[in-house]
Structure formats: structure tokens, C-alpha cells
Amino acid sequence: MKKAFSLIELMIVIVIIGVVYTLAITKFQKIGEESTHVNLKSLKAYLQKFPHTKDVKLLCLEDCSSCDILVDGKKQATLNDFLDKSVKVYRYDFAYGAIEQTKEVYFNKANVEKHVCFSYTVDKQGVGEQVFVAFKGLVYDFSNYLAPVGVYTSLQKAIDAKKELAHEVLR
């Protein structure tokens, strides 16, 4: 008596392999898409995903055409064409309003001076810098510790939202 698989059993195994393969490929595609679809709105959450003990920093030099992700001071990834030199960063002060930040200076490993176009840091607790970022007609509010990044159509609307929040807290 010969023991062999029937045609139906073989077809069931092929269908199972196909389903597993499809699920695996879809998952890998989503992982790849996450890294290519990083924008200012998702930046804070994206940086928080990197395992770190000190901090995670996005550092864009010169014209912002290329930005490095530094995890605990070591380069882990690069984002190309993420920003351009038109990006502006503001700190918010309740007494003075939005104050534009001056650009930092950075020295690379060869001790060559580079101008920082943009940088954003998330510390070991997952708290990011408290800033407004103006880019391509929108203003991104990174100032809330626990809330996702807010998006406004102007710097004045972002400031008004901060004032409203302050009034709510004081009530």
C-alpha cells in the first residue's frame, strides 16, 4: 500500500504557503514605507522608535538636502530630501511670543565647521524639543510633551493655540 499526499492536501499546503508569503511581504513593505514616508508631522514619533539610552537627534547640515539620524551620538540612518533651507525654527515664550532660533554651528569628526540647517532631538524619556517649525506654508508644533505634533496654517495660529491652552490650564 502506497502512502502519498492527495491532490487536495497538496493544494491546501500551497494555499497556506501563499498566504504566509503574502503576509510576510506586506509586512516588509510597510516597514520600508515607514522610513521613506517620514515628514515633520511624524518626525517625533519616528525618532522615538529608535532604541536609545541618551538621545536621538535628526541633524541636517548646510542646505538640509541630507539629514542624519544620530542615536546616542552615532549615525544610524540618513533621510534625503527631507527638508530644504527654507525651514525656520521658533521657540515659544508666553511673554515674548515666537522667537526665531539662530542656526547652530557643528564640527564634524575632521573638526571642519558645518552650519546646521535644522536639528531636532528626543531625549531618553522620549521628550522632544519644545519648538515650532515653519516649513512650506505650515507650522508644526512640537511643544506638547505628550500630544502628537500639531499642524497649523500660520505661525500666528500656532501662537493663538498656545495662548488658548495656557488660558485653559489657568482656569
N, C-alpha and C positions, 0 to 999 in steps of 0.2 A: 504494500500500500504506500503510494507516494504522498508525501506531505508537502504541500505548496500553498502559496497565497492565492486567494481567488482574485479575480479582476476587481471586484468591488472593494476588497481590502486594500489593494494597491492604489486604487483611486482615492480612497479615504486618506491614506498616508500622504499622497501627493497634494491633496487639498490642504491638509494640516500644515505641511511644509510651506505651501504657498502663502497661507495666512500668516504664519510666523515670520516669513521673509518680508511680507508687505508691512507688517507692524514694525519690524526692525528698521527697514529702510525709511519709513515715515518718521520714526523717532530720530534717526541720524540726520535727516533733512531738517527737522525742526531745530535741532541743536546747531546746525550750521547756519540756519536763518537767524537765530537769535544774535549771533555775533555780528552778522552783516547788517542787521536792522537796528543797531544802536543809534539813538538820537538823543537830543538833550532831555526830552521828557523821560526817557527810560535810562538815562545815564547813571543816576544814583542807584537804582535797583540793580543795574548791570554790574557796577563796581562792587556792590555789597555781596555779590555771588562769589567773588574770588576769596578763597580761604586765606586769611592773613592774621598775623599776630600784632602788627603795629599799625599799618595803614595801607590803603590802595589809592594810587594817585594817577589821574589822567594828566599827562604833560604834553602840551602842544607847543612846539618851538617855532620861531621865526614867522612864517606865513600861515601856520596852522594846517598845512596840507597833509601832515602826518602827525599822529598823536600816539605816544607810547603809554602803555599801562604798566605802572611800576607797582609791584606787590612787595611790600616791606623793602623798598629801595631797589628791587631787581626787576628788570624788564621782563614782562610775561607775554605781552601781545602788542600789536600795533593796529591802530584804526587809521585808514587812509581816507581822505576826502570827507572827514567828519565835520569839520568847520572850515571857515576861512578867516582872514584877518579882520573882517568887519565885526567880529564878536566883541561885545563890551560886557564888563563885569561891574556890578554895583553892590556896595554894602548898604544895608538899610539902617538908619538911625532914626529913632522916633522924634528926636529934636530937630535933626537936620534933613531928614528925608533920604533919598537915594544919593550916595556919593560914589562917583566912578573911581574904580580902583586903578592904580598905576600898574604898569606891566613890571613883572619881576625880571631879574637877571639870573641866569642859570649857567653854571660852569660844568662842562662835560668832563669825562674821565681824563681827557688830554688837557684839562684846565683852560679850555677855549670858551670864551664868553658867548653865550647864546641868549637871545631875547625870548622871553616866554610870551607866547601869543595868548595862551589860555591854560589854566590848570584848575583841577578840582580834586579834592581829597576827601576820602571817607576814612574815619578813624577806626580803631579796633572795636568800638562799640557799635559801629555801623552808622554813626552820625556824620553827615556831610557838612561841608562849609555852608555857612548861612549867607547866601548871596542871591542876587537877581542876575540873570544872564540874558542880555538882549542880543537876538540873532535873527536875521531875515524877517523883520517886522513883528516878531513875537518876543515876549518876555517870559522867561522861565523862572519860577520862584522856588529856589532850593532852600528857603529859610525855615521851613517847618521840619521839626525833628522827626516826627513820626508819620506825617502825612505824605502822600505822593507829591511829586513835583507839580506845582500849579502852572498853568499857561494863561497868559493874558495878551491882549492885542496891543497894549501900550504900557510904558513904564508907569504912567500916572494911574492906570487901572490896577496895577500891582501894588502901588503905594496905597491907593484907596482901600484895597482889600486888607492890607496890613493894619491900616488905621481902624477899620471896622472890627478886625479881630481883637485889637487892643481894647477897643471900647466894650466888646462883649466880655472880655476877661475881667475888666474893671467893674462890670455891673454886678 
